[in-house]
Each structure stands twice: as structure tokens, then as C-alpha cells.
Amino acid sequence: MKAGIFDMLGPIMVGPSSSHTAGAVRLGLMARKILGTNITSAKIILHGSFAETGKGHGTHFALIAGLLGMQPDDSRIKQALEIAEKEKMLVQFENAHLGDVHPNSVKFLLTGAGGEKAQVTGCSVGGGRILITEVNEFAVEFTGEYPALVLQYLDSPGMVAEITKILAVARINIAQMRVSREGKGRKALAVIETDEKIRKEVLQAIGELAKIDRVMFIEPLN
């Protein structure tokens, strides 16, 4: 595997630990991107070492900072809780066992300014890297390193082919794709990571497909 900048130098960050601080900021930032709007309330469920040692590593501040839209090198991270209070973001922390998951895992239950809801679970895997493992109770796998198209739709034959045809016509290359569903003919979710940013007209064309419930385009993390 080709080494990346994080492999050689580590992330530019505020805090003592790339996993518990930089990775935590990036998890919060990705959860914010998935919700797609400003957050009014956040229940943050910590698992494993996040729950056991998070306070000492500044994980709580880092997660809130990401939800506020901060980057890992933001000097305001340690003031994230006070900033959240000023912006009227209600934050609640809870420790819980999330199952057979990475020890640096967290689950966000988010509410947006317009009543939007999102459940996002992910983990910090080291060196500031993250992996999102669940969105709205669907199993997923994406890192935030590529542009990502997240689609909620009703499962039906040919649906995936219609989506990928639109991307192919727009000359957008798929880096990787994962599809999960509640069952045959029931709610499904697809996460498509691409090599290029997806233009608005392409998103609109996908959104106009029959049985598409929601289209989310998530910019890659910096």
C-alpha cells in the first residue's frame, strides 16, 4: 500500500493523541456532513477506550469541535463545549457498549435546525484516520477520503444499475461502492465513493429516479 502523509508525519492537530483527538474531530466533522445542516442537539455515545480514557485525551471536546465544523488543527478545540453552548447546541454524552466494534468508536444521534435526524457510527483507527461504519442503522464503510454519494431508496431490481449509469454517462469514476438493505423490496442504502466531485445536475438526475428517498453528497475531509 502506498504511504500517505499521515503515515509519515501524522496529522496537524491540537491535542495529545491522533486517535483520540484528531480522529475524534474528523468523526464529528463527518457526522455533521452526513446530517447536512447545523446541529441543534447531539447525543454522543462513547464505546471502549473512547469511554474509558476519552476525557484525559480531550476526546469529548474534539467530538464537539467536529460537530461544530472545526478542523483538527483549530486552536478553539479546547473551548468547543463553551462554543456549543453559545450556539445553543445541546450536547449529551453517554458511555455504552456498541458491540463488536473498534475500541475507539462513537455513535452520534443528531438533530438539525430544521428537525433533520441522523444516526452515525464510526471509529478512529489511528493517525487521524476514521471509518464510518453505520448511517441511519445501515451498515456502511467509508473513510471521508473520497467524495461520497449516500443514497436512501426502495430496493428494486435494476435500481443500482440506473444509478451507476447516470454516473457513467457523467464520466464519474466509482472508487468503491457498498449497498445494504433491510430486506428484499424494503429500504436500502448505497454509499458510492468517487474519484471526482459529483456535479449538481448529476445529483439532481439521480434524485429524480423513481424510488429514491434521499440523496446526500458528502465532500471529502481535508
Buried (B, 14 or more C-beta within 10 A) or exposed (E): EEEEEBEEEEBEBBBEBBBBBBBBBBBBBBBBBBBBBBBBEBBBBBBBBBBEBBBEBBBBBBBBBBBBEBBBBBEEBBBBBEBBEEEEBEBEBEEEEBEEBBBBBBBBBBBBEEEBEBBBBBBBBBBBBBBBBBBBEBEBBBBBEBBBBBBBBBBEEEBBEBBBEBBEEBEBEBBEBBBBBEEEEEBBBBBBBBEBEBEEEBBEBBEEBEEBEEBBBBEBBE
